[in-house]
Amino acid sequence: MSLRSASSPHGRGAPDTSAVMGLVIVATTPGLAMLVLQFGWGPLLNVALAAAAAVAAEAALLVLRRRPLALHLGDRSALLTGVLLGLSLPPFLPWWMTMVGAGFAIVLGKQLYGGLGQNPFNPAMVGYVVLLVSFPVAMTSWAAPRGLAPDGAASLLESARAVLAPGSVALDGWTGATPLDSFKYRGALTAEEWREATGLGGLLGGRGWEWVNLAFLAGGVWMIRRGLFGWHAPGAMLATLAVLALLFQDGGSSEGLGSPLFHLCSGATMFGAFFIVTDPVSGATSPRGRIVFGIGVGVLLFVIRAWGTYPDAVAFAVLLMNLAVPTIDRYTRPRVYGHGSPRRGGAPS
Amino acid sequence: MEFAGPVRPLPGGITPPEEKALSSGSPIRPGPLPAALVLPLVQHLGAPAEPCVAPGDRVLGGQVLARPDGPVSAAVHAPTSGRVVAVEPRPVPHPSGLTAPCVVLEVDGDDRFLDPSPLAGWRDAPPEVLLEAIAAAGVAGLGGAGFPTAVKAAAGGARRVDTLVLDAAECEPYITADDRLLRERAGEVLAGAAVLARLLRPERILIGIEDNKPEAIEALRAAADDVDPGAPLTCVVVPTRYPSGGERQLVELLTGREVPAGGLPADVGVLCQNVATAAAVHRAVARGEPLVSRITTVTGRAVARPGNVEVRLGTAFADLLADAGLDASALDRLLMGGPMMGFTIEDPSVPVVKTTNCLLAATAAELPPAPPARPCIRCGFCAEVCPASLLPQQLYWHARSREFDAARELGLADCIECGACAWVCPSTIPLVQYYRFAKGELREAEREREKAEHARERFEARQARQAREAAERAERRRARRTGKRAPGGEADPESSATAASATGASATPSSATAAAAPEAPATDARERRAAAVEAAVARARARRERDRSAEAATLYGAAEDGELARLGAELADARRRREALRADGGDPNVGEPNLGDPNLGDPNVGDPDLLAALDAEIAELEAALARVRSRLGGGAQP
């Protein structure tokens, strides 16, 4: 009788890495659908292109590094990085920029550090920032939301032509300032006057964008309910952003920096909170550390939005906080059982 | 009886599938009476018992086969009548498959027992008498490491224990032995608690039980009406959450007190006993029955009749499994203990011992082999479930990078190896194995340090001796010069002082006799030398004793996995890697970049060099194992 020899525990009870990554990808679908609904087919093309490029780059690097291809591609982490990058890119971005961004994300952002689990920075955000600083114009021309574009929404064919044959179509008719941008450079208008003048205010925070943010919020809440991550990092980030916005709202005057609702429902806030800040690899480890990490991202996000020159700041905020993670981890270690004062003091009645 | 709870659950913990319904439904049944019983002389942490029978002796059930030898040791009794056929090393249940000295009993089938000698009037008996009765019955902890109960109770009695905790949590999946015991014999458990209460005089008794055992709780409630446990008794119902039944975890759940790192529950005024141990204490004291059987859960989907069996100690696993209708073709993994903390048994001829709470005969579908590990993604699931609030993933990084001191800094020693971290790891990294590896390395380093310290002591002692001898020679010369005119004159006080201080420099307590000798006036050099030799012999003997007990503690350590455990685990791991490498070209560790850890394979799949290296490593490990085993076998027959 040949019996198996193994070390305890003799079973497992959690989704494996590839399932976790798969669930995160599934959770992006409401947000992606809403992006398509509001901004045309561009985001879907971006996601497809970025995902394909990321997986191709991962495969190439795995071959170069002589790692087993099936095992590592099977973890779906490169696919997820590509999807996340694609979701953060403006529609109509030329195809090769998307692919360059995805390549940078995987090669420089991840594989050169040693592959999955070793990268200090969020790969998708590395790719995004590389594109943003290299191609600032293309990266800041967002599609106007549904109903605001002068020429109406771009059809699938038009979107594909804009992406795959850059320059063959004029984009001016489809693009427009994002609410964050427009609000920031609104001049002497009060918040209310800005809303009336531009029509970009929407119901909650920004026309079109508010729905996208709510869709990403829905995906995020679903992931928390599935136990993929805790509320700590996204909760801390959103709360910090809201508190800071409240402090600097200035009653919606011409000096105000935007209401909490505006900040929560504009730009990449919810996408960042639930899909970027929650990246385990480049984030803090312990729940307490994740709260600190989230607060840091929230502060930087607001500071850069309010006083910086970039239109949105999730990528920079996250990358800067990635730098701080080793320090955060060091100072937020949980107290180990049996060391120091007990966590439940006193005897039960 | 009071009821309390539900209490706030532990930080961390997991809720694996319980699988208890497999075995909890049917009543406890008597085990088989096999043709032979094999009784290991040590079944716990501590020193082996000294056999007091010889091959050829006829014994009755309940007769002492071996007496405790040393402070932490427990007696072994015959579980039935028969003839002793051998006292020799046999394979025992241990992760490494080691052999240990055993008494082998040929069963005569008559099943005659000695008349039991109950301790009449135990309720008024002094603690020493109770302890003596418990020790004489060979009672040891039936829930975990099998620590001799009398020793634990005596140590608890020496401190101020205000709370006696009875552990009925039984949080491991599959195991239902305590559940069934409480359902059927709650009175015995409470009577045992009364004995322990008499010993410890606690202010209260707390029974911790998970809320998935309503029948057992009901049985306790009913039994509490009939049995006076001797102290206010509260049944605390705790949430079903692994590992609530860990001693430290249960103490925290029930009392809010944390056992300090490196300490014992007695440090915070608590003594914890398993309910089955309490029942055994009752039988030992009130009925005079030694511990010759225990309730073992025989379960898993490879047996046709899972359930709880009152099995005689020494019964081979194979006999017990056959009795439960084992389908040998379906059996893939045989565990002693539960799926979370149990260990695999490769040789089913090993006997049931006092700590065999469960035999889990699992099919491959039931406990599938672990998939290859992927890289850690720092998800932190492990930290969320760690009952000790450790950072398992940081420990893993350090263990893998061989930064053992850093791992110790992060509390490696506080890891109870419950396996919750590995259970939830999405990358299927064998985390607990890494911790055992790191603990083993740290222990090894500690041993090396002690050895170096020992060598230094020896060197200093030698220097001191040479200095003393030189002083003595000088003194003799002086005595020869001056002694002709003053025969029997006193020794030169100065040289005597030099010798004393020189001897004292060796600074070991055991050299006190040697140091005392020269202080006596009018002692001549020969006597002093004789005293020094005697002291040296005493020192050597003490050292040998110490080494031997340290070795025994290591070899038999159930809680501590010593050198053998480590070698065995490494060997198994190496074999597994070789299998994987040969079978499908997939190394289980391919997901892991090799960061200087020679125990981890490089992902050069099917690489003949790697295979050869693995072969060499396996051969080396096998040789090392054989060496350690033979050392043990040799030690058994002095």
Chai-1 contact restraints between the chains, C-beta under 6 A:
chainA,res_idxA,chainB,res_idxB,connection_type,confidence,min_distance_angstrom,max_distance_angstrom,comment,restraint_id
A,M1,B,A328,contact,1.0,0.0,6.0,A-B,restraint_1
A,L3,B,L334,contact,1.0,0.0,6.0,A-B,restraint_2
A,L3,B,E346,contact,1.0,0.0,6.0,A-B,restraint_3
A,R4,B,D332,contact,1.0,0.0,6.0,A-B,restraint_4
A,R4,B,R333,contact,1.0,0.0,6.0,A-B,restraint_5
A,S5,B,T344,contact,1.0,0.0,6.0,A-B,restraint_6
A,S5,B,E346,contact,1.0,0.0,6.0,A-B,restraint_7
A,S5,B,A572,contact,1.0,0.0,6.0,A-B,restraint_8
A,A6,B,T344,contact,1.0,0.0,6.0,A-B,restraint_9
A,S7,B,P430,contact,1.0,0.0,6.0,A-B,restraint_10
A,S7,B,Q433,contact,1.0,0.0,6.0,A-B,restraint_11
A,S7,B,A569,contact,1.0,0.0,6.0,A-B,restraint_12
A,S8,B,M341,contact,1.0,0.0,6.0,A-B,restraint_13
A,S8,B,G419,contact,1.0,0.0,6.0,A-B,restraint_14
A,P9,B,M340,contact,1.0,0.0,6.0,A-B,restraint_15
A,P9,B,G419,contact,1.0,0.0,6.0,A-B,restraint_16
A,P9,B,A422,contact,1.0,0.0,6.0,A-B,restraint_17
A,P9,B,W423,contact,1.0,0.0,6.0,A-B,restraint_18
A,H10,B,P339,contact,1.0,0.0,6.0,A-B,restraint_19
A,H10,B,L367,contact,1.0,0.0,6.0,A-B,restraint_20
A,G11,B,P339,contact,1.0,0.0,6.0,A-B,restraint_21
A,G11,B,L367,contact,1.0,0.0,6.0,A-B,restraint_22
A,R12,B,W423,contact,1.0,0.0,6.0,A-B,restraint_23
A,G13,B,P16,contact,1.0,0.0,6.0,A-B,restraint_24
A,G13,B,W423,contact,1.0,0.0,6.0,A-B,restraint_25
A,A14,B,V424,contact,1.0,0.0,6.0,A-B,restraint_26
A,A14,B,P426,contact,1.0,0.0,6.0,A-B,restraint_27
A,D16,B,P426,contact,1.0,0.0,6.0,A-B,restraint_28
A,T17,B,R374,contact,1.0,0.0,6.0,A-B,restraint_29
A,T17,B,P426,contact,1.0,0.0,6.0,A-B,restraint_30
A,T17,B,S427,contact,1.0,0.0,6.0,A-B,restraint_31
A,V20,B,P426,contact,1.0,0.0,6.0,A-B,restraint_32
A,R67,B,P603,contact,1.0,0.0,6.0,A-B,restraint_33
A,P68,B,V590,contact,1.0,0.0,6.0,A-B,restraint_34
A,P68,B,P603,contact,1.0,0.0,6.0,A-B,restraint_35
A,D75,B,R374,contact,1.0,0.0,6.0,A-B,restraint_36
A,G114,B,P593,contact,1.0,0.0,6.0,A-B,restraint_37
A,L116,B,P375,contact,1.0,0.0,6.0,A-B,restraint_38
A,G117,B,P375,contact,1.0,0.0,6.0,A-B,restraint_39
A,G117,B,C376,contact,1.0,0.0,6.0,A-B,restraint_40
A,G117,B,I377,contact,1.0,0.0,6.0,A-B,restraint_41
A,P280,B,I377,contact,1.0,0.0,6.0,A-B,restraint_42
A,P280,B,R378,contact,1.0,0.0,6.0,A-B,restraint_43
A,P280,B,C379,contact,1.0,0.0,6.0,A-B,restraint_44
A,V281,B,I377,contact,1.0,0.0,6.0,A-B,restraint_45
A,V281,B,R378,contact,1.0,0.0,6.0,A-B,restraint_46
A,T285,B,G380,contact,1.0,0.0,6.0,A-B,restraint_47
A,S286,B,A383,contact,1.0,0.0,6.0,A-B,restraint_48
A,P334,B,S389,contact,1.0,0.0,6.0,A-B,restraint_49
A,V336,B,A388,contact,1.0,0.0,6.0,A-B,restraint_50
A,V336,B,S389,contact,1.0,0.0,6.0,A-B,restraint_51
A,V336,B,L390,contact,1.0,0.0,6.0,A-B,restraint_52
A,V336,B,G411,contact,1.0,0.0,6.0,A-B,restraint_53
A,V336,B,D414,contact,1.0,0.0,6.0,A-B,restraint_54
A,Y337,B,E258,contact,1.0,0.0,6.0,A-B,restraint_55
A,Y337,B,A388,contact,1.0,0.0,6.0,A-B,restraint_56
A,Y337,B,S389,contact,1.0,0.0,6.0,A-B,restraint_57
A,G338,B,E258,contact,1.0,0.0,6.0,A-B,restraint_58
A,G338,B,V259,contact,1.0,0.0,6.0,A-B,restraint_59
A,G338,B,P260,contact,1.0,0.0,6.0,A-B,restraint_60
A,G338,B,A261,contact,1.0,0.0,6.0,A-B,restraint_61
A,G338,B,D414,contact,1.0,0.0,6.0,A-B,restraint_62
A,H339,B,A261,contact,1.0,0.0,6.0,A-B,restraint_63
A,P342,B,E258,contact,1.0,0.0,6.0,A-B,restraint_64
A,R344,B,G256,contact,1.0,0.0,6.0,A-B,restraint_65
A,G346,B,G256,contact,1.0,0.0,6.0,A-B,restraint_66
A,A347,B,T255,contact,1.0,0.0,6.0,A-B,restraint_67
A,A347,B,G256,contact,1.0,0.0,6.0,A-B,restraint_68
